[in-house]
């Protein structure tokens, strides 16, 4: 099997580069979905379906009846301008695969190809899930609501996320692995006027600055993060505007902290605005929950990784990350394993993000071994 994957790797790298050149945002992955469908059809994958608009699913069946393992790859890109200068850089202005979802997609297509070749070695099914809109919108729940966890119902699930770890390694932990990545917008309203007469105005920029400072320095007694990431307001150097808008994210690892963050953010914005004569309206969006890895699934994955890349290349993550991933919805429903795959050359979401493409071969080899072991 390893030799087969070795021979397949150049084709998967080219596939990844094609995906990288034509990134698409969440629920707009029309060209990406078409490419995936065409590839699955050529491979002979069964029961290929569209789910949640641009999501694609298919089934690789083994030698006889057995369990079902769901494997997910997210397929959407980010609203970001790429600066890598690579020959395969994004050709879609303002959109880039700066989070590695092109790598995830290429890996899962490689897993499908390999498992079809070795289907005599496992029982049951591998359900392939190419999920749209992981970035912010969340495509996992719509896919679940439209039946992706049925016919056949998966017994377990797994997914990769490429990470800035050494290529040839994986990072893993049991329990919590990612946070709840909630978003919020705070609209601050004051009284506009001339910049030369601030005493006649209520300046929403001042309110926004104080709110941003308070929230960026917010510390609870449980792990959490609040970041103001956008500050929009004003049209000129001498005009105090009527309104301004703050956008941010709040992250937690448990439900109680998640609720406290909502309460504190709302109360802080309203209190600061009122103290300066303005008002605050908070639009708070609870997105997906924290992702929890099943300990048994982690043990199975570590065993497979040890066999393929050696135990020295399995990195145990000491604590959860404050990143988020809506794979959490799958992990709420079946025992699951969310794994970091080494190979990113920069941190995620950077405009110069790129990967060492050798990670694709590693990802396919370890995931195939894991699937074969799980479905033995």
C-alpha positions in Angstrom: 0.0 0.0 0.0 2.8 2.4 0.8 4.3 2.0 -2.6 0.9 2.6 -4.2 0.6 5.9 -2.3 4.1 6.8 -3.2 3.3 6.4 -6.9 0.0 8.3 -6.4 1.6 11.3 -4.6 2.6 13.4 -7.6 -0.9 13.2 -9.0 -2.3 14.3 -5.6 0.1 17.2 -5.4 -1.0 18.4 -8.8 -4.6 18.0 -7.8 -3.9 20.1 -4.6 -2.3 22.8 -6.8 -5.3 22.9 -9.1 -7.6 23.3 -6.1 -5.3 26.0 -4.7 -5.4 28.0 -7.9 -9.2 28.2 -7.8 -10.3 28.7 -4.2 -14.0 29.3 -3.4 -15.7 30.7 -0.3 -18.2 28.8 1.8 -21.3 27.5 0.0 -19.9 28.9 -3.2 -17.6 25.9 -3.9 -19.2 25.0 -7.2 -16.1 24.4 -9.3 -14.5 22.5 -6.3 -17.5 20.3 -5.9 -17.6 19.5 -9.6 -13.9 18.5 -9.6 -14.5 16.3 -6.6 -17.5 14.6 -8.1 -15.7 14.0 -11.4 -12.8 12.5 -9.6 -14.9 10.2 -7.4 -16.8 9.0 -10.5 -13.6 8.1 -12.3 -12.4 6.2 -9.3 -15.6 4.2 -9.1 -16.8 5.5 -5.7 -20.4 4.5 -5.0 -23.5 6.6 -4.0 -22.0 10.0 -4.9 -24.4 12.7 -3.8 -24.6 16.5 -3.3 -25.5 17.5 0.2 -26.0 21.0 1.6 -25.6 22.6 -1.8 -21.9 22.2 -2.5 -21.1 19.3 -0.2 -20.2 16.0 -1.8 -20.4 12.5 -0.3 -19.6 9.0 -1.5 -19.1 5.5 -0.2 -16.2 3.1 -0.6 -17.4 -0.4 0.2 -15.2 -3.1 1.6 -15.3 -6.8 1.0 -18.4 -7.5 3.1 -20.8 -6.0 5.7 -19.3 -4.2 8.7 -18.9 -0.9 10.4 -18.9 2.5 8.8 -16.2 5.1 9.2 -16.9 8.7 8.2 -13.9 10.7 6.9 -14.3 14.4 6.4 -12.4 17.0 4.4 -13.4 20.7 4.4 -13.3 22.3 0.9 -13.8 26.1 1.3 -11.3 28.9 1.2 -10.8 32.3 3.0 -11.6 35.9 2.0 -7.9 36.8 1.8 -5.3 37.9 -0.8 -2.5 35.4 -1.2 1.1 36.7 -1.2 3.1 33.4 -1.8 4.1 34.2 -5.3 3.9 30.5 -6.1 3.2 29.3 -9.7 0.0 27.8 -8.4 -1.1 30.8 -6.4 -4.8 31.8 -6.2 -6.3 33.1 -9.5 -9.5 34.1 -7.7 -8.9 37.7 -6.5 -9.4 38.1 -2.7 -9.8 34.4 -2.1 -7.1 32.0 -0.9 -6.6 28.5 0.5 -4.8 29.9 3.5 -6.0 27.2 5.8 -5.0 24.1 4.0 -8.4 22.9 2.9 -7.1 22.2 -0.6 -4.6 19.8 1.1 -7.4 18.1 3.1 -9.4 17.6 -0.1 -6.5 16.1 -2.0 -5.7 13.8 0.9 -9.3 12.4 1.1 -9.4 11.9 -2.6 -6.1 10.0 -2.2 -7.6 7.9 0.6 -10.6 7.1 -1.6 -8.3 6.0 -4.4 -6.1 3.8 -2.2 -9.0 2.2 -0.2 -10.7 1.3 -3.5 -7.6 -0.5 -4.6 -7.4 -2.3 -1.2 -11.1 -2.9 -0.5 -10.5 -6.6 -0.1 -8.6 -5.9 3.1 -11.5 -4.3 5.0 -15.2 -4.9 5.9 -17.9 -2.3 6.0 -17.8 1.2 4.5 -15.8 4.4 4.4 -18.2 7.3 4.0 -16.4 10.2 2.3 -17.6 13.7 3.3 -16.3 16.7 1.4 -17.8 19.5 3.5 -18.4 23.1 2.5 -18.2 26.3 4.5 -16.1 25.3 7.5 -14.8 28.8 7.8 -17.3 30.8 10.0 -20.5 29.7 8.2 -20.4 26.1 9.2 -21.3 23.4 6.7 -21.2 20.4 8.9 -24.6 20.9 10.6 -26.5 21.5 7.3 -25.0 18.2 6.0 -26.1 16.4 9.1 -29.5 17.9 8.9 -29.8 16.6 5.3 -28.9 13.1 6.3 -25.2 12.6 6.0 -25.2 10.6 9.2 -27.7 8.1 7.7 -27.7 5.3 5.2 -25.3 4.0 6.4 -25.0 5.5 9.8 -21.3 6.0 10.7 -19.9 4.3 13.8 -17.1 6.8 14.1 -15.5 9.8 12.3 -12.1 11.3 11.7 -10.6 14.4 10.1 -7.3 16.1 9.5 -6.2 19.7 9.8 -2.8 20.6 8.4 -0.8 22.5 11.0 2.6 24.2 11.5 4.2 21.1 12.8 7.1 19.3 11.2 6.2 17.5 8.0 5.9 13.8 8.6 4.4 14.2 12.0 0.9 14.3 13.4 -0.4 16.1 16.5 -3.1 14.6 18.7 -4.8 14.6 22.1 -7.8 13.0 23.8 -10.6 15.2 25.1 -11.0 18.8 24.0 -9.0 19.8 20.9 -10.6 23.0 19.7 -12.8 25.8 21.1 -16.2 27.2 20.3 -15.5 30.0 17.8 -18.3 32.4 18.4 -18.5 35.7 16.6 -20.0 39.1 17.5 -20.6 42.5 16.1 -21.0 45.6 18.3 -22.8 48.6 16.8 -22.0 51.7 18.7 -24.1 54.9 18.3 -23.3 58.4 19.5 -23.9 61.8 18.1 -21.9 63.0 15.1 -20.6 66.5 14.4 -17.5 68.6 13.7 -14.1 67.3 14.9 -13.3 70.8 16.1 -16.2 70.7 18.6 -16.0 67.3 20.3 -17.8 68.8 23.3 -21.0 68.9 21.3 -20.8 65.3 20.2 -20.8 61.8 21.5 -17.9 60.1 19.7 -18.5 56.5 18.9 -14.9 56.1 18.0 -13.9 56.9 21.6 -16.5 54.5 22.8 -15.3 51.8 20.5 -11.7 52.3 21.5 -12.6 51.8 25.2 -14.7 48.8 24.5 -12.0 47.2 22.4 -9.4 47.8 25.0 -11.6 46.3 27.8 -12.5 43.3 25.7 -9.1 42.6 24.4 -7.8 42.5 27.9 -10.7 40.4 29.3 -9.5 37.6 31.5 -11.8 34.9 33.0 -10.8 32.3 35.5 -11.3 29.5 32.9 -9.6 29.3 29.5 -11.0 31.7 27.0 -10.1 34.3 24.3 -11.7 37.5 23.2 -10.3 39.4 20.2 -11.5 42.5 18.5 -10.5 41.9 14.9 -12.2 44.8 13.0 -12.9 48.4 13.8 -15.0 50.3 11.3 -16.1 53.9 11.6 -15.8 57.4 10.2 -15.4 59.0 6.8 -13.1 61.9 7.3 -10.3 63.5 9.4 -12.6 66.2 10.8 -15.9 64.4 11.1 -17.1 62.7 14.2 -19.3 59.9 12.9 -22.7 58.9 14.2 -21.8 55.2 14.5 -19.0 52.7 14.4 -18.8 48.9 14.3 -16.6 46.4 16.1 -16.2 42.8 15.0 -14.7 40.1 17.1 -14.5 36.5 18.2 -15.0 34.9 21.6 -13.7 31.4 22.2 -14.2 28.9 25.1 -13.7 25.2 25.9 -16.9 24.6 27.8 -20.5 25.7 27.8 -20.5 27.7 31.1 -17.5 29.8 29.9 -19.1 30.3 26.6 -22.2 31.8 28.2 -20.2 34.0 30.5 -18.3 35.4 27.6 -21.5 36.4 25.9 -22.8 38.0 29.1 -19.6 39.9 29.8 -19.1 41.2 26.3 -22.7 42.4 26.1 -22.5 44.0 29.5 -19.2 45.7 28.9 -20.3 47.2 25.5 -23.5 48.5 27.0 -21.8 49.9 30.1 -19.0 51.7 28.3 -21.4 53.2 25.7 -23.9 54.4 28.4 -21.1 56.0 30.4 -20.2 58.2 27.5 -23.7 59.0 26.4 -24.0 56.5 23.6 -25.7 53.1 23.0 -24.4 49.7 22.1 -26.2 46.9 20.3 -24.5 43.5 20.3 -25.2 40.9 17.6 -23.8 37.7 19.0 -23.6 34.6 16.9 -23.1 31.3 18.7 -21.4 29.1 16.2 -20.3 25.5 16.7 -19.3 23.8 19.9 -15.9 22.8 21.2 -14.5 19.6 19.5 -14.0 16.7 21.8 -11.8 13.7 20.7 -12.8 10.2 21.9 -10.0 8.6 23.8 -10.6 5.2 22.2 -10.4 6.7 18.7 -7.2 8.5 19.7 -5.6 5.3 20.8 -6.6 3.7 17.4 -5.2 6.6 15.4 -1.9 6.6 17.4 -1.5 2.9 16.8 -1.9 3.4 13.0 0.4 6.4 13.0 3.1 4.6 15.0 3.0 1.8 12.4 3.4 4.2 9.4 5.5 7.1 10.6 7.0 5.8 13.9 6.0 6.8 17.5 8.7 9.5 17.5 6.6 11.4 14.9 3.4 11.4 17.0 3.2 14.6 18.9 0.9 14.7 21.9 -0.9 18.0 22.3 -0.8 19.1 25.9 -3.8 21.5 25.8 -6.6 22.4 23.4 -6.3 25.2 20.8 -8.5 28.2 20.7 -9.1 27.6 17.0 -12.5 26.2 16.1 -13.8 23.6 13.6 -17.3 22.5 13.0 -16.1 18.9 12.8 -17.3 19.2 16.4 -20.8 18.5 15.2 -19.7 15.0 13.9 -17.8 14.5 17.1 -20.9 15.2 19.2 -22.7 12.3 17.5 -20.2 9.5 17.1 -16.7 8.7 18.6 -14.3 10.9 16.7 -10.7 11.9 16.2 -9.5 15.3 14.9 -5.8 15.2 14.1 -3.2 17.8 13.3 -1.1 17.0 10.2 2.4 18.5 10.1 3.4 20.3 7.0 2.2 24.0 7.1 5.1 26.4 6.5 3.4 29.3 8.3 0.6 29.7 10.9 -2.9 29.3 9.5 -4.8 32.2 7.9 -1.6 34.0 6.9 -1.5 35.6 3.4 1.8 33.7 2.7 0.4 30.4 3.9 1.7 27.3 2.1 2.6 23.7 2.9 5.3 21.2 2.3 3.4 19.0 0.0 5.1 15.9 1.3 2.4 16.1 4.0 -0.1 14.8 1.5 1.6 11.4 1.2 1.9 11.2 5.0 -1.8 12.1 5.4 -3.0 9.5 3.0 -0.8 6.7 4.3 -1.7 7.2 8.0 -5.4 7.7 7.4 -5.6 4.6 5.2 -3.8 2.5 7.8 -6.3 3.9 10.4 -9.3 3.1 8.3 -8.1 -0.5 7.5 -7.4 -1.2 11.2 -10.8 0.3 12.3 -12.7 -1.8 9.7 -10.7 -5.0 10.0 
